[in-house]
Amino acid sequence: MGKRGRPARIIRCAKPAKCPKCGNRHFLIVVYGYPSNEVIDEIDKYDIRGCCLPPYKKVRDKSGNYYHCPEPKYVCSNQDCRLEVFIRKECEIMPPIDDSYHFYGREWIQQDMALQSRMLPRLRRLVHDKLGADKAKEVFEKGLKTTNVQQLHELQREYLGNKNKD
């Protein structure tokens, strides 16, 4: 990065053995948030970046594909280089809808609850048609205790099987 400008960025499956830009073999681990005692004790191994996660960054790999990456895991310790290393399994090919799930998790929970409130009556009706009123009441009571859509799908598979035909 030098004194000005944006740092160089690469995508790897793991921490590289040496920096491809400057040849340095020492990388710092990037940490966001309040550092723990372990980080403070070994401060020379970490790059502390503050409390807020950055927005997704668009990073190009060796083959020319662009990935959208949440935050770097390692950074070159050479002050003139400062190469950022992103881990491939954490990156996405498609850009995220928005970055709000880093900061506004509550909105996603509310959307999930709205979807559940539409799915549960439908599931109750299907179970009633296929298995009767007693099972429909049982499904409805269990469905009210679910906390996400995935649990509701599991409940549907439990009562109706994998294939659901209306």
C-alpha positions as CSV (number, residue, x, y, z in Angstrom):
1,M,0.0,0.0,0.0
2,G,2.8,2.4,0.7
3,K,1.9,5.8,2.0
4,R,-1.3,6.2,0.0
5,G,-3.8,4.2,-2.0
6,R,-5.7,1.0,-1.6
7,P,-3.9,-2.2,-0.5
8,A,-3.3,-5.0,-2.9
9,R,-5.7,-7.9,-2.3
10,I,-5.4,-11.7,-3.0
11,I,-7.6,-14.7,-2.4
12,R,-6.2,-17.9,-1.1
13,C,-7.4,-21.2,0.4
14,A,-5.0,-20.7,3.3
15,K,-2.3,-18.4,4.6
16,P,0.4,-18.0,2.0
17,A,4.0,-19.1,2.9
18,K,5.4,-15.8,1.6
19,C,4.0,-12.6,0.3
20,P,3.8,-12.7,-3.5
21,K,4.3,-9.0,-3.8
22,C,7.3,-8.4,-1.5
23,G,8.5,-11.8,-0.5
24,N,8.0,-11.2,3.2
25,R,7.3,-14.4,5.2
26,H,5.5,-12.8,8.2
27,F,1.8,-12.1,8.1
28,L,-0.4,-10.5,10.7
29,I,-3.8,-11.9,11.7
30,V,-6.6,-9.3,11.2
31,V,-8.8,-8.7,14.2
32,Y,-12.0,-6.7,14.5
33,G,-13.6,-5.7,17.7
34,Y,-12.2,-5.3,21.2
35,P,-9.0,-7.3,21.5
36,S,-8.9,-10.2,23.9
37,N,-6.1,-10.7,26.5
38,E,-4.5,-13.2,24.1
39,V,-4.3,-10.6,21.4
40,I,-3.0,-7.9,23.7
41,D,-0.3,-10.3,25.1
42,E,1.0,-11.1,21.5
43,I,0.2,-7.7,19.9
44,D,3.0,-8.1,17.3
45,K,1.1,-11.0,15.6
46,Y,-2.1,-9.1,15.1
47,D,-3.4,-6.2,13.0
48,I,-6.3,-4.6,15.1
49,R,-8.7,-2.8,12.9
50,G,-11.4,-1.4,15.1
51,C,-15.0,-2.4,16.1
52,C,-16.9,-2.2,12.8
53,L,-16.6,-4.8,10.0
54,P,-16.0,-3.2,6.6
55,P,-18.4,-3.6,3.7
56,Y,-17.7,-6.4,1.2
57,K,-14.8,-5.9,-1.0
58,K,-14.6,-7.0,-4.7
59,V,-11.4,-9.0,-5.1
60,R,-10.1,-10.7,-8.3
61,D,-8.4,-14.1,-8.2
62,K,-5.7,-15.5,-10.4
63,S,-8.1,-16.8,-13.0
64,G,-9.9,-13.5,-13.4
65,N,-13.0,-14.3,-11.4
66,Y,-14.3,-11.6,-9.0
67,Y,-15.3,-12.5,-5.5
68,H,-17.1,-10.5,-2.9
69,C,-15.2,-10.9,0.4
70,P,-16.3,-9.9,3.9
71,E,-12.9,-9.0,5.5
72,P,-9.3,-10.0,5.2
73,K,-7.9,-12.7,7.5
74,Y,-4.2,-11.9,7.1
75,V,-2.1,-8.8,6.1
76,C,1.6,-8.6,5.2
77,S,3.6,-7.2,8.0
78,N,5.8,-5.1,5.6
79,Q,4.6,-1.5,6.1
80,D,5.4,-0.7,2.4
81,C,3.4,-3.7,1.1
82,R,0.4,-4.3,3.4
83,L,-1.1,-7.0,1.1
84,E,-4.5,-8.2,2.3
85,V,-5.2,-12.0,2.1
86,F,-8.8,-13.1,1.9
87,I,-9.9,-16.7,2.5
88,R,-11.8,-18.2,-0.5
89,K,-14.3,-20.3,1.5
90,E,-15.6,-17.0,3.1
91,C,-16.0,-15.2,-0.2
92,E,-19.0,-15.2,-2.5
93,I,-19.2,-15.1,-6.2
94,M,-22.5,-13.3,-6.3
95,P,-22.6,-10.0,-4.4
96,P,-24.7,-10.1,-1.3
97,I,-28.1,-8.4,-1.4
98,D,-26.8,-5.9,1.1
99,D,-24.3,-5.7,3.9
100,S,-27.0,-5.2,6.6
101,Y,-26.7,-8.7,8.1
102,H,-23.4,-7.6,9.6
103,F,-25.1,-4.8,11.4
104,Y,-28.9,-5.3,11.3
105,G,-29.5,-8.9,12.2
106,R,-32.8,-8.0,13.8
107,E,-34.3,-7.1,10.4
108,W,-33.5,-10.6,9.1
109,I,-35.1,-12.2,12.1
110,Q,-38.2,-10.2,11.5
111,Q,-38.3,-11.2,7.8
112,D,-37.9,-14.9,8.9
113,M,-40.8,-14.5,11.4
114,A,-43.0,-13.0,8.7
115,L,-42.3,-15.9,6.4
116,Q,-43.0,-18.4,9.1
117,S,-46.3,-16.8,9.9
118,R,-47.4,-17.4,6.3
119,M,-46.0,-21.0,6.1
120,L,-47.4,-22.4,9.3
121,P,-51.1,-22.1,8.4
122,R,-50.4,-23.7,5.0
123,L,-48.5,-26.6,6.7
124,R,-51.4,-27.0,9.2
125,R,-53.9,-27.2,6.3
126,L,-51.8,-29.8,4.4
127,V,-51.4,-32.0,7.5
128,H,-55.1,-31.7,8.2
129,D,-56.0,-32.8,4.7
130,K,-53.5,-35.7,4.7
131,L,-53.5,-36.9,8.4
132,G,-56.5,-35.4,10.1
133,A,-57.4,-32.8,12.7
134,D,-55.4,-34.2,15.7
135,K,-52.1,-34.2,13.7
136,A,-52.9,-30.7,12.4
137,K,-53.2,-29.4,15.9
138,E,-50.0,-31.2,17.0
139,V,-48.1,-29.7,14.0
140,F,-49.5,-26.2,14.7
141,E,-48.3,-26.4,18.3
142,K,-44.9,-27.6,17.3
143,G,-44.7,-25.0,14.6
144,L,-45.3,-22.2,17.1
145,K,-42.2,-23.2,18.9
146,T,-39.9,-23.1,15.8
147,T,-37.5,-20.2,15.6
148,N,-36.6,-20.2,12.0
149,V,-37.8,-21.3,8.6
150,Q,-35.4,-24.3,8.4
151,Q,-37.0,-25.8,11.6
152,L,-40.4,-25.3,10.0
153,H,-39.2,-27.2,6.8
154,E,-37.9,-30.0,9.0
155,L,-41.3,-30.2,10.7
156,Q,-43.0,-30.4,7.3
157,R,-40.6,-33.2,6.2
158,E,-41.4,-35.1,9.5
159,Y,-45.1,-35.1,8.9
160,L,-45.5,-35.0,5.2
161,G,-42.3,-36.6,4.0
162,N,-39.7,-35.3,1.5
163,K,-42.2,-34.9,-1.4
164,N,-45.1,-32.6,-0.8
165,K,-47.8,-32.6,-3.5
166,D,-50.7,-30.1,-3.1
